[in-house]
Amino acid sequence: MHMRGVCGAVPLAHFFLRERVRSGDLVVDATCGNGNDTALLAELVGDAGRVLAFDVQQEALDRTGERLREAGLEKRVELHRDGHEQLSRYLIEPARAFVFNLGYLPSGESRVKTAPESTLSALEQAQQLLQPSGLILVSVYTGHEGGMEEWAVVKRWSAVLSPLEFNAWQSCQLNRSEKAPFLVLVEKMPSGQRKGPLETVTLSRSTRQ
Ligand SMILES: C[S@@+](CC[C@H](N)C(=O)[O-])C[C@H]1O[C@@H](n2cnc3c(N)ncnc32)[C@H](O)[C@@H]1O
């Protein structure tokens, strides 16, 4: 079996997507850009699945469309030229995964980038529309202007998610620059495995010691 390296936030996000997304799933790429994440999602959901992909730039949708056509995956994907803050207008059923790759389009217009307010709105909608066992994966870049402000918003949102319902993680690669992108992973608790209030109280007490 061919093993892929896990170097950087995006390969780590792909590692988790390969673990969790199955044939027939409904998934969302909230920032399709060059289409790398969209192509992986389309591959994972198979012919029976569906990918909704958003970007505010036509250039990004064109690049993603081309990428999908080259791989013969275009029939599995709906491309929307709209902000991810509008995602609940397009999505009415819960999805297995939401992928956010924040910042600007590589080798594109760097003034057009994700922004704290719209990112927060999209994350809150994704939280409402996430299936049990589903994942929200956010690759966060703090190295560009405005990146730290956006990270502050993502961190506040994920840190107060109820531990009865969600697991929220931050993963950074320790042997890379502190400015390297890192991954936030939010998992909705699998159905039947939601923690009871007593267990949660015990856990939070023991972690305080
Ligand atoms: C880092 S790139 C995404 C890279 C992409 N996932 C890939 O695999 O190539 C970030 C993208 O977010 C897009 N973007 C900025 N604001 C947005 C918004 N409100 N909604 C959706 N996309 C947005 C940008 O146009 C840019 O293409």
PDBQT file of the ligand as one rigid body, heavy atoms in Angstrom, charges set to zero:
ROOT
HETATM    1  C1  LIG A 301      -5.908  28.928   1.040  1.00  0.00    +0.000 C 
HETATM    2  S1  LIG A 301      -7.039  29.112  -0.272  1.00  0.00    +0.000 S 
HETATM    3  C2  LIG A 301      -7.801  27.528  -0.359  1.00  0.00    +0.000 C 
HETATM    4  C3  LIG A 301      -6.935  26.451  -0.934  1.00  0.00    +0.000 C 
HETATM    5  C4  LIG A 301      -7.720  25.243  -1.407  1.00  0.00    +0.000 C 
HETATM    6  N1  LIG A 301      -8.450  24.562  -0.370  1.00  0.00    +0.000 N 
HETATM    7  C5  LIG A 301      -6.905  24.269  -2.220  1.00  0.00    +0.000 C 
HETATM    8  O1  LIG A 301      -6.982  23.060  -1.995  1.00  0.00    +0.000 OA
HETATM    9  O2  LIG A 301      -6.196  24.723  -3.109  1.00  0.00    +0.000 OA
HETATM   10  C6  LIG A 301      -8.309  30.103   0.447  1.00  0.00    +0.000 C 
HETATM   11  C7  LIG A 301      -9.460  30.393  -0.515  1.00  0.00    +0.000 C 
HETATM   12  O3  LIG A 301     -10.531  30.957   0.240  1.00  0.00    +0.000 OA
HETATM   13  C8  LIG A 301     -11.249  31.788  -0.629  1.00  0.00    +0.000 C 
HETATM   14  N2  LIG A 301     -12.150  32.645   0.143  1.00  0.00    +0.000 N 
HETATM   15  C9  LIG A 301     -11.918  33.847   0.732  1.00  0.00    +0.000 A 
HETATM   16  N3  LIG A 301     -13.015  34.271   1.386  1.00  0.00    +0.000 NA
HETATM   17  C10 LIG A 301     -13.977  33.318   1.207  1.00  0.00    +0.000 A 
HETATM   18  C11 LIG A 301     -15.328  33.163   1.630  1.00  0.00    +0.000 A 
HETATM   19  N4  LIG A 301     -15.934  34.080   2.397  1.00  0.00    +0.000 N 
HETATM   20  N5  LIG A 301     -15.994  32.064   1.262  1.00  0.00    +0.000 NA
HETATM   21  C12 LIG A 301     -15.421  31.104   0.488  1.00  0.00    +0.000 A 
HETATM   22  N6  LIG A 301     -14.133  31.187   0.047  1.00  0.00    +0.000 NA
HETATM   23  C13 LIG A 301     -13.431  32.276   0.412  1.00  0.00    +0.000 A 
HETATM   24  C14 LIG A 301     -10.168  32.516  -1.408  1.00  0.00    +0.000 C 
HETATM   25  O4  LIG A 301     -10.673  33.040  -2.602  1.00  0.00    +0.000 OA
HETATM   26  C15 LIG A 301      -9.138  31.390  -1.616  1.00  0.00    +0.000 C 
HETATM   27  O5  LIG A 301      -9.306  30.774  -2.869  1.00  0.00    +0.000 OA
ENDROOT
TORSDOF 0
